[in-house]
Amino acid sequence: MEIKLNNINFGEKLVKIDNDSVTELLEKLSLNDDSVILIGKDGKIYTKDQRIKEGDEINVVEVFSGG
C-alpha cells in the first residue's frame, strides 16, 4: 500500500507499507507516536490503533513541549 506524506522536514513523499497499520508507518519513518501527530487531508487525526487506507494523504506534524 502506498501513502502520501507531507512534513516540514522531509517535504512530500510516497511511502510504501505492507499493511494498514499506523504503527508500521511510524516504525518505517523511525518516529515515536508520542512525538508526532498524523493528520489526514480531511482533518482526521490518526491514532496508532486506527487503519490507513490506500491513497490516504497524511501530514506528519512534530509535537514539541517544554517547561
PyMOL commands that set and color helices and strands:
alter all, ss='L'
color gray80, all
select helices_A, chain A and resi 22-28
alter helices_A, ss='H'
color red, helices_A
select strands_A, chain A and resi 2-7+11-16+36-40+45-46+57-62
alter strands_A, ss='S'
color yellow, strands_A
deselect
rebuild
show_as cartoon
